[in-house]
Amino acid sequence: MKNLELSIPDMQSAHCQSRVNGAIKDINGVTIEKLEAGKLAVSIENDSVKQELVQAIEKAGYKVDGGDSEKTSSCSCCV
């Protein structure tokens, strides 16, 4: 297993964290270590699982590791 920390700037509220958790909780090869405002720490089996993880988060409406300040979240509570 490999530890991975992702920055998800738009995931600030408990509602957003719940949406991200729901999007990734059933991905095989991913263990959620910590989910908090703007950050997700997971253990993954391999790099292909990382790609699946990022795609699931983006499909839920959140930008992963976004260095800019543009809001891309579809969650109205955080925009």
C-alpha positions as CSV (number, residue, x, y, z in Angstrom):
1,M,0.0,0.0,0.0
2,K,1.1,3.5,-0.8
3,N,0.1,6.6,1.2
4,L,-1.3,9.5,-0.9
5,E,-2.5,12.9,0.1
6,L,-4.7,14.9,-2.3
7,S,-5.6,18.5,-2.2
8,I,-9.3,19.2,-2.9
9,P,-9.7,22.9,-2.4
10,D,-13.5,23.1,-2.9
11,M,-14.2,20.4,-0.4
12,Q,-14.7,22.6,2.6
13,S,-18.1,21.8,4.2
14,A,-19.3,18.5,5.8
15,H,-21.7,18.2,2.9
16,C,-18.8,18.3,0.4
17,Q,-16.8,15.9,2.4
18,S,-19.7,13.5,2.5
19,R,-20.1,13.7,-1.3
20,V,-16.4,12.9,-1.8
21,N,-16.6,10.1,0.7
22,G,-19.6,8.6,-1.1
23,A,-17.9,8.9,-4.5
24,I,-14.7,7.0,-3.4
25,K,-15.7,4.6,-0.5
26,D,-16.4,1.6,-2.8
27,I,-13.3,1.8,-5.0
28,N,-11.3,-1.4,-4.5
29,G,-7.7,-0.8,-3.5
30,V,-8.4,2.5,-1.6
31,T,-8.5,2.9,2.1
32,I,-9.6,6.3,3.4
33,E,-7.2,7.4,6.2
34,K,-8.4,11.0,6.8
35,L,-11.0,13.2,5.2
36,E,-11.0,16.9,6.2
37,A,-11.7,20.3,4.7
38,G,-9.6,20.6,1.5
39,K,-7.6,17.4,2.0
40,L,-8.0,13.7,1.6
41,A,-5.4,11.1,2.8
42,V,-5.7,7.6,1.5
43,S,-3.7,4.4,1.1
44,I,-3.8,3.0,-2.4
45,E,-2.7,-0.3,-3.9
46,N,-1.2,1.1,-7.1
47,D,-1.1,4.1,-9.5
48,S,-4.0,2.8,-11.6
49,V,-6.2,3.0,-8.4
50,K,-5.0,6.6,-8.0
51,Q,-6.3,7.5,-11.5
52,E,-9.7,5.9,-10.7
53,L,-9.8,7.8,-7.4
54,V,-9.1,11.2,-9.0
55,Q,-11.7,10.5,-11.7
56,A,-14.4,9.6,-9.1
57,I,-13.6,12.8,-7.2
58,E,-13.8,14.9,-10.4
59,K,-17.0,13.2,-11.4
60,A,-18.5,14.2,-8.1
61,G,-17.8,17.8,-9.1
62,Y,-14.5,18.6,-7.3
63,K,-11.1,19.6,-8.7
64,V,-8.2,17.6,-7.3
65,D,-5.0,19.4,-6.4
66,G,-6.2,22.7,-8.0
67,G,-3.6,25.4,-7.5
68,D,-5.9,28.2,-8.8
69,S,-8.7,29.9,-6.9
70,E,-11.4,29.0,-9.5
71,K,-14.4,27.3,-7.9
72,T,-15.3,24.1,-9.8
73,S,-17.5,22.5,-7.3
74,S,-21.1,21.8,-8.2
75,C,-22.1,22.0,-4.6
76,S,-24.0,25.2,-4.0
77,C,-23.0,25.3,-0.3
78,C,-19.4,26.0,-1.2
79,V,-19.5,28.2,-4.3
